[in-house]
């Protein structure tokens, strides 16, 4: 016989919600990290031209 949802502890009821929220935050973080544009290193010729 299955217990009613009201008989289960609140922490047990919220576990799937917490897991979903954490997974969503990780997914958003991963997407944001893939969109970061790091400046490409300048070739030596361009660096020398800038120094002149």
GROMACS elastic network, one bead per residue, 0.5 to 0.9 nm:
[ bonds ]
;  ai    aj funct       b0    kb
    2     5     6  0.89785   500
    3     6     6  0.81819   500
    3     7     6  0.63380   500
    3     8     6  0.72708   500
    4     7     6  0.53449   500
    4     8     6  0.70088   500
    5     8     6  0.54324   500
    5     9     6  0.85361   500
    5    13     6  0.78626   500
    6     9     6  0.78241   500
    6    10     6  0.85849   500
    7    10     6  0.89766   500
    8    11     6  0.83959   500
    8    12     6  0.66612   500
    8    13     6  0.69132   500
    9    12     6  0.54252   500
    9    13     6  0.66045   500
    9    14     6  0.89928   500
   10    13     6  0.50702   500
   10    14     6  0.62452   500
   10    15     6  0.87527   500
   11    14     6  0.52043   500
   11    15     6  0.62332   500
   12    15     6  0.54544   500
   12    16     6  0.82332   500
   13    16     6  0.71483   500
   13    17     6  0.80404   500
   14    17     6  0.52237   500
   14    18     6  0.61973   500
   14    19     6  0.87051   500
   15    18     6  0.51848   500
   15    19     6  0.62224   500
   15    20     6  0.86402   500
   16    19     6  0.51160   500
   16    20     6  0.61041   500
   16    21     6  0.86268   500
   17    20     6  0.51130   500
   17    21     6  0.61834   500
   17    22     6  0.86504   500
   18    21     6  0.51635   500
   18    22     6  0.61891   500
   18    23     6  0.85726   500
   19    22     6  0.52316   500
   19    23     6  0.61238   500
   19    24     6  0.85736   500
   20    23     6  0.51249   500
   20    24     6  0.60915   500
   20    25     6  0.86292   500
   21    24     6  0.50705   500
   21    25     6  0.61793   500
   21    26     6  0.86502   500
   22    25     6  0.51057   500
   22    26     6  0.62347   500
   22    27     6  0.86267   500
   23    26     6  0.51345   500
   23    27     6  0.61733   500
   23    28     6  0.87025   500
   24    27     6  0.50351   500
   24    28     6  0.62037   500
   24    29     6  0.85464   500
   25    28     6  0.51762   500
   25    29     6  0.60877   500
   25    30     6  0.85716   500
   26    29     6  0.50268   500
   26    30     6  0.60925   500
   26    31     6  0.86185   500
   27    30     6  0.51141   500
   27    31     6  0.62302   500
   27    32     6  0.86435   500
   28    31     6  0.51136   500
   28    32     6  0.61468   500
   28    33     6  0.85679   500
   29    32     6  0.51475   500
   29    33     6  0.61177   500
   29    34     6  0.87177   500
   30    33     6  0.51119   500
   30    34     6  0.63413   500
   30    35     6  0.89244   500
   31    34     6  0.52535   500
   31    35     6  0.66177   500
   32    35     6  0.52834   500
   32    36     6  0.67730   500
   33    36     6  0.55493   500
   34    37     6  0.82515   500
   37    40     6  0.86580   500
   39    42     6  0.85620   500
   42    45     6  0.81777   500
   42    46     6  0.63443   500
   42    47     6  0.64394   500
   43    46     6  0.55098   500
   43    47     6  0.64706   500
   43    48     6  0.88687   500
   44    47     6  0.50663   500
   44    48     6  0.61807   500
   44    49     6  0.86245   500
   45    48     6  0.51681   500
   45    49     6  0.61978   500
   45    50     6  0.86555   500
   46    49     6  0.50333   500
   46    50     6  0.61600   500
   46    51     6  0.86856   500
   47    50     6  0.51195   500
   47    51     6  0.63228   500
   47    52     6  0.89771   500
   48    51     6  0.51395   500
   48    52     6  0.65910   500
   49    52     6  0.54131   500
